[in-house]
Amino acid sequence: MFRFENSIYLYGLAFIPVLILFFVATWYYRKRALNRFGNPDLLEQLMPDWSRYKHTVKFILLVATLAFLIVGWANPQWGSKKEKVKRKGIDVFIALDVSRSMLAQDISPSRLDRSKRFAQNLVDQLKGENLGLILFACNAYMQVPLTTDYAFARMFVTTANPGMAPSQGTAISEAITLSEQSFPEENQKHKALIIISDGEDHDGEAVSAAATAKENGLLTFTIGVGEASGSFIPVRQGGREDYLRDRTGNPVKSQLNEEMLREVAQAGGGDYFNLLAGSDEVMKALKTRIDAIEKRELELRSFTEYESYFQYFIGVGLILLILEFLLSYRKNKYLGDKDIFAT
């Protein structure tokens, strides 16, 4: 299959007829001016080295140069391979907790940093699925709609931080509800939600939201981050390190709520995993469960690989330009007495 990658540049070829008309017109007026100046035969004797045809030859070379450069600029390509690819998979949303409690450092370097690292690896492991990213704290926010642009999803995971949530708190039910609303309507059972959180749920509706989502075909998995013993939440205030404090001035201690996360996963038909068990083990077990979900045909795409040939046209154009530059208007000493256009 032949095509031009940038076919719009071919409109430049429309200038060639204009140049030809301009050349013919100037040649005509030049000839009239010489006839007025004197007898053509006499003028030819006065200019013995002047070539009658080299103006035309040089112009043809310039026009050919322009044509080849324009065609090269449009990048002619030839398709070398064509195939149809059927892709099957599921729709998966990753919901990442970015509340301030995730800044606790009971696991190194912090709950949030460990969660982001796990989420990035999760994106790599789930290539082939449609992936999306939701950030949540007091409310849930869609960051990446379902996509197969995995680099794009990883970029947003990398930049996730509590500052991206205008209001603080933890409302896991908001993440579940938002994901339900964001799946395609035709997808009734090929979808999953993976929640990565410390489980500090402040609205108490996460379990019921997960149960409702399960009735609609959504499986909810939860990943616990942190330790049950908990840790204080570091913050910077007035340019110095401190801990988040309550209204009485006491430091706030955040603890992993495994029981609540287990209940959410159970109500949502999924499983609960603790990140302290090891990222690789959790990833392997989670991927096994995701792979067990019935796949659906996500899309049918036709791919064609093209090979570019612009360099050949550009090369020929430059060679013709060099020839035009080297070609003088004077007669060739070897062909000076010959008419190469005579028949």
Secondary structure, 3 states (H helix, E strand, C coil): CEEECCHHHHHHHHHHHHHHHHHHHHHHHHHHHHHHHCCHHHHHHHCCCECCCHHHHHHHHHHHHHHHHHHHHCCEEEEEEEEEEEEEECEEEEEEECCHHHHCCCCCCCHHHHHHHHHHHHHHHCCCCEEEEEEECCCEEEEEEEECCHHHHHHHHHHCCHHHCCCCCCCHHHHHHHHHHHCCCCCCCCEEEEEEECCCCCCCCHHHHHHHHHHCCEEEEEEECCCCCCEECEEEECCEEEECECCCCCECEECCCHHHHHHHHHHCEEEEEEHHHCHHHHHHHHHHHHHCCCCEEEEEEEEEEEEECHHHHHHHHHHHHHHHHHCCCECCCCCCCCCCCCC
